[in-house]
Amino acid sequence: MTKPMHNEQTKPSGPRPPAGLLDHRPSVWGVCLVLLFLLLLPPVLKAIGEDFYVGVTSRVLVYALAAASLNLILGWGGMVSFGHAAFVGLGAYAAGILMSMGVMSAWLTWPLAALVGAVAALLVGAISLRTQGVYFIMITLAFAQMLYFLMVSLKTWGGDDGLSLPGRANVGGGVDLSSDVHFYYVVVAVVALAYLLLYRLINARFGHTLQAIRENEGRMLALGVPVYRVKLVAFVLAGALAGLAGALTANQNSFISPSMMQWSQSGMLMVMVILGGVGHFWGPLMGAAVFLLLEEVLVAYTIHWQLGLGAVLLAVVLLAPNGLMSLLGRARQLLRQRALRREARTHTGEEAAR
C-alpha cells in the first residue's frame, strides 16, 4: 500500500505566528526579574537625576497593556482589528467624563472604563465577526472612524479640542496619584494583574480553543466548537482591557481627545505587537518599550524621527519576521544546542576513556 500524500496547498503560506503560551511560557525567574526591574527603576532614576523617565516608563506600560489586549485577538485569535484604538478612546472618555463631573474615585471610573470598552467591543464584534479577512478589517476600521467623528461632534465634552481633566483619580490608602512615582507603581500593579489574567486565560481551555480556531477555523467548526462565540468573548475581553488602558492614559495625561480613537493609533498598537512578536506573551511589552523609547531618543536629535523609526521597523521585519522576541527564542535555542553538543562530547570522551 502506498502512503497517502499530504496536500501541500492546505498548509498556510508565509511565516506563522508562534503558538503563544503553549510553547512560550514565561519562566518564573524571568517574571521576577522584570518585576524587580520595574520596582527598583524609580529610585535608580531619582539617584541619577532622570526622574522624567518615570513618566515615560508609565506610558510604556500603559501602551503595553493596550497592545496586549490587541495581541489577544490578533496573535492568539488571528483577528486583524484596525479599529482597536476606539476601545482605548472610549475607556478614556468614560473615565474622563466622570472625573470632569466630580467622580474622582479610581475604583469607580477605571472599572466603568473597562465595562464601556467591553460593551462597545460586544456591539462591534457581534457584527464584524460575521465577516473575515479584509472585510473584517474594514468593518472594524469603519466603526472606529464612526466613533471618532461622534466624539468630534460632541462639543459638550470638548469636541475636536479635547477635554482637560481636573487631575488624576483617587485610589485611597495614602496613595497620591498626582505623584508620578505613586502613579507609576499603581500602573505596574494594574498591568501586572492584567498580564496575569492573560497568562491564565491563554493557558486555559478557552485559550487553547482560541488558538486552534486561529490555526484552522473550518476544522473547529466541523468538531462542533462554537467558533463565533469564542471569538466574540475574546473580542469583548480585549475591548475591556483596552478600555482600562484608556482610563490609565486619561489619568496620566489629564487630558482626552478624539485623536486617541483615530486609525493611526490603531496602527501604532498593531506596529507594537508586530515589533515585539505576534503571539508572544512578552511581545506587546517589548514592542511598546522599543517603539516609545526609540521615539524619545530620535525626537531629541531630529524632527524627522519617523524616518529613523521606520528604518528600524523595516530592519526588524526583514531580519526577524516574527518580532524581537523570536530573536531571544533563537538565542535560547542556540545555547541549548551548544549545551547538548558539549554534553555529547563529554559523554563520548568518557566512553573512550573506558
Long-range contacts (C-beta under 8 A, 24 or more apart in sequence): 15-321, 15-322, 17-75, 17-78, 17-214, 17-278, 17-279, 17-322, 18-277, 18-278, 18-279, 18-280, 18-322, 18-326, 18-329, 19-211, 19-279, 20-75, 20-76, 20-202, 20-207, 20-211, 20-279, 20-280, 20-281, 21-199, 21-202, 21-203, 21-207, 21-281, 22-202, 22-203, 22-208, 22-211, 24-280, 24-281, 24-325, 24-329, 25-203, 25-281, 26-199, 26-281, 26-282, 35-188, 35-192, 38-188, 39-185, 39-188, 42-181, 42-184, 42-185, 51-180, 54-180, 54-181, 54-184, 55-180, 55-184, 55-252, 56-292, 56-293, 56-296, 57-184, 58-180, 58-183, 58-184, 58-187, 58-252, 59-252, 59-292, 60-288, 60-289, 60-292, 60-293, 61-187, 61-188, 61-191, 61-285, 61-288, 62-187, 62-191, 62-245, 62-248, 62-249, 62-252, 63-245, 63-269, 63-272, 63-288, 63-291, 63-292, 64-191, 64-272, 64-284, 64-285, 64-287, 64-288, 64-289, 65-190, 65-191, 65-194, 65-241, 65-244, 65-245, 65-248, 65-284, 66-241, 66-242, 66-245, 66-246, 66-249, 66-269, 67-269, 67-272, 67-273, 67-276, 67-283, 67-284, 67-285, 67-287, 67-288, 68-194, 68-195, 68-198, 68-241, 68-284, 68-285, 69-237, 69-238, 69-239, 69-240, 69-241, 69-242, 69-245, 70-238, 70-242, 70-269, 70-270, 70-273, 70-284, 71-273, 71-278, 71-279, 71-280, 71-283, 71-284, 72-198, 72-201, 72-202, 72-234, 72-237, 72-238, 72-241, 73-231, 73-234, 73-235, 73-238, 74-270, 74-273, 74-278, 75-273, 75-278, 75-279, 75-280, 75-283, 76-202, 76-207, 76-210, 76-211, 76-214, 76-234, 76-279, 77-210, 77-211, 77-213, 77-214, 77-231, 77-234, 77-235, 78-213, 78-214, 79-129, 79-136, 79-231, 79-234, 79-235, 80-136, 80-137, 80-270, 81-128, 81-136, 81-137, 81-140, 81-235, 81-238, 81-266, 82-137, 82-138, 82-140, 82-141, 82-144, 82-263, 82-266, 82-267, 82-270, 83-124, 83-140, 83-141, 83-142, 83-143, 83-144, 83-145, 83-263, 83-266, 84-140, 84-144, 84-238, 84-242, 84-266, 84-269, 84-270, 85-144, 85-242, 85-260, 85-261, 85-262, 85-263, 85-265, 85-266, 85-268, 85-269, 86-120, 86-124, 86-143, 86-144, 86-147, 86-148, 86-261, 86-266, 87-117, 87-120, 87-121, 87-238, 87-239, 87-242, 87-243, 87-246, 88-117, 88-242, 88-243, 88-245, 88-246, 88-249, 88-260, 88-261, 88-265, 88-269, 89-147, 89-148, 89-151, 89-246, 89-256, 89-258, 89-260, 89-261, 89-265, 90-116, 90-117, 90-120, 90-147, 90-243, 90-246, 90-261, 91-116, 91-117, 91-242, 91-243, 91-244, 91-245, 91-246, 91-247, 91-250, 92-246, 92-247, 92-249, 92-250, 92-256, 92-260, 93-151, 93-157, 93-246, 93-250, 93-256, 94-243, 94-246, 94-247, 95-169, 95-246, 95-247, 95-250, 95-251, 96-157, 96-163, 96-165, 96-250, 96-256, 97-157, 97-163, 99-165, 99-166, 99-167, 99-169, 99-250, 100-157, 100-163, 100-165, 100-166, 104-166, 104-167, 104-169, 104-170, 105-169, 105-170, 105-171, 105-172, 106-169, 106-170, 106-171, 106-177, 106-186, 106-251, 107-171, 107-172, 109-169, 109-247, 110-169, 110-190, 110-244, 110-247, 110-248, 113-243, 113-244, 113-246, 113-247, 113-250, 114-240, 114-241, 114-243, 114-244, 114-247, 115-240, 115-243, 116-243, 117-239, 117-240, 117-241, 117-242, 117-243, 117-244, 117-246, 118-236, 118-237, 118-239, 118-240, 118-243, 119-239, 120-147, 120-239, 120-243, 121-235, 121-236, 121-238, 121-239, 121-240, 121-242, 122-232, 122-235, 122-236, 122-239, 124-235, 124-239, 125-231, 125-232, 125-235, 125-236, 125-239, 126-232, 129-228, 129-231, 129-232, 129-235, 130-228, 141-263, 141-266, 144-261, 144-262, 144-263, 144-266, 145-263, 147-261, 148-258, 148-261, 148-262, 149-258, 151-258, 151-261, 152-258, 158-256, 158-257, 159-258, 160-257, 160-258, 161-257, 162-255, 162-256, 162-257, 162-258, 162-259, 163-255, 163-256, 163-257, 164-254, 164-255, 165-250, 165-251, 165-254, 165-255, 165-256, 166-254, 167-254, 168-251, 168-252, 168-254, 169-251, 177-251, 183-251, 183-252, 187-248, 187-252, 190-244, 190-248, 194-241, 194-244, 195-281, 195-285, 198-241, 198-281, 199-281, 201-237, 202-281, 206-230, 206-233, 210-234, 271-313, 274-317, 274-323, 275-313, 275-316, 275-323, 275-324, 276-323, 276-324, 276-325, 277-322, 277-323, 277-324, 277-325, 277-326, 278-322, 278-323, 280-322, 280-323, 280-325, 280-326, 282-325, 283-323, 283-324, 283-325, 286-323, 286-324, 286-325, 287-323, 287-324, 290-324
